[in-house]
Amino acid sequence: MHRIIPALTGLAALALAAPGAAAQTSAGEPIKIGAVLSLTGPGAGLGQPERAGILLAEQAINDAGGIAGRPIKILIEDDGSKPDIAKNKAEGLVFDQKVVAMVGPSLTASTGAVGAITNAEGMAEFTFTGLGPKIEQSEKSLFHVLPPQELNARAMLEYATKSLNVKKIGILHDSGYGQAVLNSLNALREQYGVEFVAVEKFEVGATDVTAQAAKVKAAAPEVVFVIATSPVPFRNARQVKIEQPIVSAIGSASYDYVRGIGEFADDIVFPEFLVGEDPKPEQAQFVALFQKANNALPKNFEAAGWDSVHILAAAIAKAGPEAKPSDIAAAARGPYQGAMAKYDFSKDDMTGIELSSYVFSKLVKGKFERLSFVAK
């Protein structure tokens, strides 16, 4: 299922090894990989599932013998959803712990902070954000296991205009991830022939956005885009009686956020990649493995955590366990079929995910139902 280049197909046997099953011995000095995630704070709904996928991948790879007989060790730090803390944690991992590569962070602002460190070192960083700020395009060892914000914006517009057949859109977005997606929505607006009748922003971590939601409602849109990494705007949108369809971006497609939305969760539509209740055939084995290990269904962020570790393991296997971080980064460039999506890290957007990889889901009684709509 997993492949980065033909020379690494031998590592594919590690990719879906069941943790604890037919375990082999991995000895020698561990190969250390750093991870900075939002395990607390507003981004915890992303960081916690990412951590679950990372830990499952670490165990699966080590149970299968590690890399050239050496185990991998993931050193995970919590940035509290704050970019300054993310930077400090990354510095400790890179300069003190001497990790050979990084995964994370979970949030856009933290990605920029950590990316400045890894880029200067030529170190591979597989982040759980989509390519957003232009500065990221110059950081050629910063890879993305989630799609660029332009693609997120395009997927939302595809559904709104081709499935719902609407033209008047209201937007409720946060000041981080939401702003990055909004910038892409503005660039695509004329191409899709839509009008943004209201655009309201709130700060990341805001606990009440009813005032902004009320302004969106007053503009009488045909559909409302909610772009955030928090359940708050969804609750508030329904509390002010926004009855139009709500379309979100992938950043809110987690079970943690669904629990936070509570009674208001039904009928929200997500362009995403993995619906655990109804996975695509190539995702079914990963879903079953995760469910067995965690007694829960995975979604995009668990799969992204799993993919990031396996991509790095493949790159380390190619470059050699003693390779310099810059050589590992170079080895990561190429195609890779992951549990979440098909990537190509040789592409300019440093992810290679295409629009056709998206699936569309709707929340029904707190569960995700995969829709028949396909973006082309």
C-alpha positions in Angstrom: 0.0 0.0 0.0 2.8 2.4 0.8 5.6 3.3 -1.6 7.9 6.2 -2.1 10.1 5.0 -4.9 10.7 1.5 -6.3 14.0 1.1 -4.4 12.0 1.3 -1.1 9.3 -1.3 -1.8 11.0 -3.6 0.7 9.9 -1.1 3.4 6.2 -1.5 2.4 6.0 -4.7 4.5 6.4 -2.4 7.5 3.6 -0.1 6.6 0.7 -2.1 7.8 2.3 -4.5 10.2 -0.1 -5.1 13.1 1.5 -3.8 16.3 2.5 -6.7 18.5 2.0 -9.3 15.7 5.0 -11.4 14.7 7.2 -8.8 16.3 10.9 -8.8 15.3 13.8 -7.6 17.4 15.1 -4.1 16.6 18.4 -3.4 18.4 21.0 -0.8 18.4 20.9 3.0 18.9 17.3 4.3 18.2 16.9 6.6 15.3 15.3 9.7 16.8 12.5 11.7 15.1 11.1 14.8 16.7 7.4 15.8 16.8 5.8 19.1 17.9 2.1 18.9 18.2 -0.8 20.8 19.7 -1.8 18.4 22.4 -3.4 21.2 24.5 -5.0 24.5 23.6 -7.3 25.2 20.7 -5.5 22.9 18.3 -5.7 19.8 20.5 -8.5 18.4 18.4 -5.9 18.0 15.7 -2.8 17.2 17.7 -4.3 14.4 19.7 -5.4 12.3 16.7 -2.1 13.1 15.0 -0.3 11.7 18.0 -2.4 8.5 17.9 -1.4 7.9 14.3 2.3 8.7 15.0 2.5 6.3 17.9 0.7 3.5 16.0 3.2 3.9 13.2 6.2 3.9 15.5 5.0 0.6 17.1 4.3 -1.0 13.8 7.7 -0.2 12.3 9.5 -1.3 15.4 7.5 -4.5 15.7 8.6 -5.2 12.1 12.3 -4.8 12.9 12.8 -1.1 12.7 15.1 0.3 10.0 18.1 -1.8 9.2 17.6 -3.4 12.6 17.5 -0.1 14.5 14.3 1.0 16.2 12.8 4.5 15.7 12.0 6.7 18.6 9.5 9.5 18.3 10.1 12.3 20.8 6.8 14.2 21.1 6.5 17.7 22.5 3.4 19.8 23.1 3.4 23.4 21.9 0.1 24.3 23.6 -1.1 25.6 20.2 1.3 28.5 20.5 4.0 29.3 17.8 6.6 30.6 20.3 6.4 27.4 22.3 6.5 25.4 19.1 9.8 27.1 18.2 11.3 26.5 21.6 10.3 22.8 21.6 11.7 22.4 18.1 15.0 24.0 19.0 15.4 21.5 21.9 14.6 18.5 19.6 16.9 19.6 16.8 19.9 21.0 18.7 19.8 19.1 22.0 18.2 15.8 21.2 19.8 15.6 17.7 16.7 14.3 15.9 17.2 13.4 12.3 13.8 14.8 11.1 10.7 16.4 12.4 6.9 15.9 12.1 4.3 18.5 12.9 3.3 21.1 14.0 -0.5 21.0 14.0 -1.3 24.6 13.3 -0.3 27.1 10.6 1.5 29.7 12.7 3.5 27.0 14.5 4.5 25.5 11.2 6.1 28.8 10.1 8.0 29.0 13.4 9.3 25.5 13.3 10.0 25.7 9.5 12.5 28.5 10.0 14.6 26.1 12.1 14.3 23.0 10.0 14.9 24.9 6.8 18.1 26.4 8.1 19.3 22.9 8.9 18.1 21.3 5.6 16.1 18.9 7.8 12.9 17.2 6.6 9.8 18.4 8.4 6.5 16.7 7.6 3.9 19.2 8.8 0.2 18.6 9.4 -0.9 21.8 7.7 -1.4 22.7 4.1 0.8 25.0 2.1 -0.4 28.4 3.0 1.9 31.4 3.6 4.1 32.2 0.6 7.2 32.0 2.7 6.7 28.2 3.0 7.4 27.9 -0.8 11.1 28.8 -0.2 11.5 26.1 2.5 12.3 23.1 0.4 12.6 20.6 3.2 9.2 21.5 4.6 6.7 18.8 3.3 3.0 18.8 3.8 0.9 15.7 4.5 -2.3 17.8 4.2 -3.3 19.7 1.0 -2.4 23.2 0.1 -5.0 25.8 1.2 -5.7 26.6 -2.5 -6.9 23.0 -2.9 -9.0 23.1 0.3 -10.6 26.2 -1.0 -11.2 24.7 -4.4 -12.8 21.6 -2.9 -15.3 23.7 -0.9 -16.2 25.7 -4.0 -16.6 22.6 -6.1 -19.2 21.2 -3.7 -21.0 24.6 -3.2 -21.3 25.3 -6.9 -21.7 21.9 -8.4 -23.6 19.9 -5.7 -25.6 22.7 -4.1 -25.7 25.0 -7.2 -25.3 28.2 -5.2 -23.6 31.5 -5.9 -24.0 33.6 -2.7 -21.7 32.4 0.1 -21.2 33.6 3.6 -17.8 32.9 5.3 -17.0 32.6 9.0 -13.3 32.0 9.5 -10.5 32.1 12.1 -7.4 34.3 11.9 -4.9 31.4 11.3 -5.8 28.4 9.2 -9.1 30.1 8.2 -7.4 33.2 6.9 -5.1 31.1 4.7 -8.0 29.3 3.2 -9.9 32.6 2.7 -7.0 34.1 0.8 -7.3 31.2 -1.7 -11.1 31.5 -1.8 -10.7 35.1 -2.8 -8.2 34.2 -5.6 -10.7 31.6 -6.9 -13.9 33.6 -6.6 -14.2 34.9 -10.1 -13.3 31.5 -11.6 -16.3 29.9 -9.9 -18.6 32.9 -10.4 -19.5 33.2 -6.7 -20.2 36.2 -4.5 -19.0 36.4 -0.9 -21.9 38.3 0.7 -20.4 38.3 4.2 -16.9 37.5 5.5 -16.4 37.5 9.2 -13.2 36.8 11.1 -12.6 35.7 14.7 -9.4 34.9 16.6 -8.0 31.4 16.9 -9.2 30.0 20.2 -12.2 32.4 20.5 -14.9 31.0 22.8 -17.8 33.0 21.4 -18.3 34.2 17.8 -22.1 34.7 17.9 -21.7 38.4 16.8 -19.8 37.4 13.7 -22.2 34.5 13.0 -25.2 36.9 13.3 -23.6 39.2 10.7 -23.2 36.3 8.3 -26.8 35.3 8.8 -28.0 38.9 8.2 -26.4 38.8 4.7 -28.8 35.9 3.7 -26.2 33.7 2.0 -27.3 30.5 0.2 -24.5 28.5 1.9 -22.1 29.2 4.8 -18.4 28.3 4.8 -17.0 27.8 8.3 -13.2 27.5 8.3 -11.6 26.9 11.7 -10.0 24.4 13.9 -12.6 24.6 16.7 -16.2 23.5 17.3 -17.2 27.0 18.5 -18.2 28.7 15.2 -20.4 25.7 14.2 -22.3 25.8 17.5 -22.7 29.6 17.3 -23.8 29.5 13.7 -26.7 27.2 14.6 -27.4 29.0 17.8 -28.1 32.2 15.8 -30.4 30.2 13.6 -28.3 29.9 10.5 -30.3 27.2 8.7 -28.5 27.3 5.3 -26.1 24.4 4.5 -22.7 24.6 6.3 -19.6 23.5 4.4 -16.4 23.3 6.3 -12.8 22.6 5.4 -10.8 19.6 6.5 -9.4 21.3 9.6 -12.6 20.7 11.6 -13.2 17.1 10.4 -12.3 15.3 13.7 -14.4 13.4 16.2 -13.2 15.6 19.0 -14.7 18.6 17.2 -17.9 16.8 16.4 -18.3 16.1 20.1 -17.7 19.8 20.8 -20.4 20.8 18.2 -22.8 18.5 20.0 -26.5 18.7 19.1 -25.7 21.1 16.2 -23.4 18.7 14.4 -25.8 17.2 11.8 -25.7 18.2 8.2 -22.3 19.8 8.1 -20.4 18.9 5.0 -16.6 18.3 4.9 -14.3 17.9 1.9 -11.8 15.5 3.4 -9.9 12.3 2.6 -10.8 9.5 5.1 -14.3 8.5 6.3 -13.6 5.8 8.9 -17.2 4.6 8.7 -16.9 4.1 4.9 -13.3 4.0 3.8 -12.1 3.7 0.3 -10.7 0.2 -0.6 -7.1 1.3 -0.3 -7.8 2.7 3.2 -9.7 -0.2 4.7 -6.7 -2.1 6.0 -5.3 1.0 7.9 -8.8 1.7 9.3 -9.1 -1.8 10.6 -5.6 -1.7 12.1 -6.3 1.6 13.9 -9.7 0.5 15.1 -8.2 -2.7 16.6 -5.4 -0.9 18.4 -7.5 2.1 19.6 -11.1 0.9 19.8 -12.0 3.9 17.7 -12.2 4.9 14.0 -9.5 7.1 12.5 -9.9 10.1 10.4 -7.6 12.4 8.3 -5.3 13.5 11.1 -4.7 10.0 12.5 -3.9 8.9 9.0 -1.6 11.9 8.4 0.3 11.0 11.6 0.7 7.4 10.4 1.7 8.5 6.9 4.3 11.0 8.1 6.3 8.5 10.1 6.2 5.9 7.3 7.3 8.4 4.7 10.2 9.4 6.9 11.0 5.7 7.6 11.1 5.1 3.9 13.4 8.1 3.3 15.7 7.0 6.2 15.9 3.5 4.7 16.9 4.9 1.4 19.4 7.4 2.6 20.8 5.0 5.3 20.4 5.0 9.1 23.6 7.1 9.5 22.6 9.7 6.9 22.6 13.4 7.5 19.3 15.1 8.0 19.7 16.9 4.6 20.2 13.5 2.9 17.0 12.2 4.4 15.1 15.2 3.2 16.5 14.7 -0.3 15.4 11.0 -0.1 11.9 11.9 0.7 11.2 13.7 -2.6 9.0 11.5 -4.7 5.6 9.7 -4.9 4.1 7.9 -1.9 0.8 6.2 -1.6 -0.4 6.8 2.0 -3.3 5.8 4.1 -4.8 9.3 3.8 -3.9 10.2 0.2 -1.5 9.8 -2.7 1.4 12.2 -2.3 4.2 13.4 -4.6 6.8 15.4 -2.6 8.7 16.3 -5.7 5.9 18.8 -6.7 6.2 22.5 -6.1 3.5 22.5 -3.5 5.5 19.9 -1.5 2.5 17.6 -1.1 1.3 16.5 -4.6 -2.2 15.8 -3.4 -4.8 16.3 -6.2 -8.4 17.4 -6.1 -9.5 13.9 -7.2 -8.2 12.5 -3.8 -10.9 14.3 -1.9 -14.0 12.6 -0.5 -17.0 14.5 0.8 -18.9 13.6 3.9 -21.9 14.8 5.9 -22.4 14.5 9.6 -25.5 12.4 10.5 -26.2 11.8 14.2 -22.6 12.5 15.0 -21.2 10.1 12.4 -19.6 10.8 9.0 -21.4 9.6 5.9 -19.5 9.5 2.7 -21.4 11.4 -0.1 -21.6 10.4 -3.7 -20.3 13.8 -4.9 -16.9 13.6 -6.6 -14.7 16.6 -7.4 -12.9 16.4 -10.7 
